[in-house]
Amino acid sequence: MQFDSFSEFLNMGGYGFFVWLSFGITAAAMVAIVIESRLAQKRLVREILAEQARKDRIRGVKSPSSNREQQL
């Protein structure tokens, strides 16, 4: 399909509103998916680091007590 002017291109034979609305909604959904994915990744990394720190603290508490038992 060839358009004679840019305004005809935007109008899309009377269906321009629906065409451009669908493009806009699709673009907004894709941007939202990217943003949500990045936020989820950051949240997951924070949770993993917190879990590792918690396990390190637990190991730190267990280690000195086992060393004392070995000394006795």
C-alpha positions in Angstrom: 0.0 0.0 0.0 1.4 3.4 -1.0 0.4 6.6 0.7 0.3 10.0 -1.1 1.2 12.0 2.0 2.4 11.6 5.5 -1.0 12.4 7.0 -2.6 9.6 4.9 0.1 7.3 6.3 -0.8 8.3 9.8 -4.6 8.0 9.1 -4.1 4.5 7.6 -7.2 4.6 5.5 -9.4 5.5 8.5 -7.9 2.9 10.8 -4.9 4.9 12.0 -6.3 5.3 15.5 -6.5 1.6 16.1 -3.3 0.8 14.3 -1.2 3.3 16.3 -3.0 2.5 19.5 -2.1 -1.1 19.1 1.5 -0.2 18.4 1.6 2.0 21.5 0.1 -0.6 23.8 2.5 -3.2 22.5 5.5 -0.9 23.0 4.3 0.0 26.5 3.9 -3.7 27.4 7.4 -4.5 26.2 8.9 -1.7 28.2 7.0 -2.8 31.3 8.3 -6.4 30.8 11.9 -5.2 30.6 11.5 -2.9 33.7 9.8 -5.6 35.7 12.5 -8.2 34.7 15.3 -5.9 35.8 13.6 -5.2 39.1 13.0 -8.9 39.7 16.7 -9.6 38.9 17.9 -7.0 41.4 15.5 -8.3 44.0 16.7 -11.9 43.5 20.3 -10.9 43.7 19.6 -9.1 47.0 17.8 -12.1 48.4 20.7 -14.4 47.4 23.3 -12.2 49.0 21.2 -11.9 52.2 20.8 -15.7 52.3 24.6 -16.2 51.8 25.3 -13.7 54.6 22.9 -15.5 56.9 24.5 -18.8 56.2 28.0 -17.3 56.8 26.8 -15.9 60.2 25.4 -19.3 61.1 28.7 -21.0 60.2 30.6 -18.4 62.2 28.5 -19.2 65.3 28.9 -22.9 64.9 32.7 -22.8 64.2 33.9 -21.3 67.5 31.8 -23.7 69.6 33.1 -26.7 67.8 36.7 -25.4 68.3 36.1 -25.1 72.1 34.8 -28.6 72.2 38.0 -29.8 70.5 40.1 -27.9 73.0 38.5 -29.6 76.0 
